[in-house]
């Protein structure tokens, strides 16, 4: 089963902070003295977390420079995990230290005031307040609420963060080299001048620069964006008054760094920054400025998603809920069942005015549940948490999970609310005119594949079926197997990309037993041997039927494009590669953006860790 495995990376000093504070709190203290010590402990723990989190992008840069791909993957896992690891040490200590901070609300108010005063002029004040709120929820088990909104942050933009380059009327190799030079990478290029010439030619051609369409401006962020095996330099280009993104994707191959792709479209860059992928490590610490710049380039992506994509999930989490509440205040219709078939484990709900779907886990599954024993709420939530922490390979939606969240009853359709209260009593309860969610999962809104195929053109259907197979391949390459290969568990985005979004049936691929009935004679009777085996059994030849593709033509297309997914050999080969420790090589941009199709990969593949 895919699950969260708490791992202490040994990079935080939280335990030392706790040990040093233990003796101070054991003394006889006034309430004010106790509040001061508790505030100091919390701020010290936050500073420790924030410092380590800020070191990781530099280490990711070094991993890229030295082609240390296993370390690059491990750093992504660490950056996601260390926030909760820090809270999980501070929270129990304050409880065990016999400090009544969890019950004495006046004392806690003094703690909050001291912390707020200490960080009010710091750039990362909103992060510190979010950390404080996490400690409070641990101690009080209080309801979740946004601590700061975007308007309340008081930060000064960094003056040299955006570098404007000198340009001529057309893009030149010299300007491209200057673009690459802004963020210094400590590894040699294979042939930088050759790449710069190719990039310049591509930009001039695609943007039709010249004559009445002169190049007017090029700017670049003084930061590197690192993820898995890749690095990106991000900026913008203005031609004849039109400003568009300019991003160069870099790979560090055997013979040196190469510019692999030139990204000039907002939609393509938005997919590169999709929350379905691992987070970026950005070498600039001024994260508000980074988000402001990214939002200028990709205004269709909410700011919340930009914060989350660069690793500031707790700021993004606040922004997501603010966006949901803002959308609901103007909605004509209350929250109701999400479009598409009802889930057997999770209840999904939304309305047309918000771009998210919310989920709660049923107390028990419906009669359509087909996996035998139901392991309960904690097991399902564990899988959603695990997906948040893994490399989602561009084919799985990220989740925002809230605990102890209050929402007003008035935003729900009455009949749906009653159903929710009846079917999910372990997660949802009425509190006066409010509804308390013990757990609430929030995901970006998609259209389930079967529903999409009912209403799209033939060409759109073919694109989605091809991408459905790519989604399954990508999940497999990162060790994720969805044993419920029903097409209803996959969704289509506005850009027609396909993602897995339902995780109650995900498993670790290496734990799955790959079997087949194709080796049995047609007239052979009796029960196959695999029927008596424990664990998750998968028969690849049955995948096509489970996906529920509606026409013979689409089923034939799936077989032609992804026929090996229906074979035992493919799945056992994937298991072998994963067990050998191969690291995913992810392509997150179209082939059309690449400078050369040599070595271009259409699907995510696995490479040895040293490659």
Secondary structure, 3 states (H helix, E strand, C coil): CCCCCCCCCCCCCHHHHHHHHHHHHHCCCCHHHHHHHHHHHHHHHHHHHHHHHHHHHHHHHHHHHHCCHHHHHHHHHHHHHHHHHHHHHHHHHHHHCCCHHHCCHHHHHHHHHHHHHHHCCCCCHHHHHHHHHHHHHHHHCCCECCCCCHHHCCCCCCCCCEEEECCCCCCCHHHHHHHHHCCCCCCCECCHHHHHHHHHHHHHHHCCCECCECEEEEEEECCCEEECCEEEEEEEEEECCEEEEEEEEEEEECCEEEEEEEECCHHHHHHHCCCCCCCCEECCCCHHHHHHHHHHHCCCCCHHHHHHHCCCHHHHHHHHHHHHHHHHHCCCCCEEECCCCCCCCEEEEECCCCCEEEEEECCCCCCCCCCCCCCCHHHHHHHHHHHHHCCCCCCECCCEEEEEEEEEHHHECHHHHHHHHHHCCCCEEEECCEEEEEEEEEEECCEEHHHHHHHCCHHHHHHHHHHHHHHHHHHHHCCEEECCCCHHHEEECCCCCEEECCCCCEEEHHHCEEECCCCCCCCCCCCCHHHHCCCCEEEHHHHHHHHCCCCHHHHHHHHHHHHHHHCHHHHHHHHHHHHCCCEEECCCCCHHHECCCCCCCCCCEEECCCC
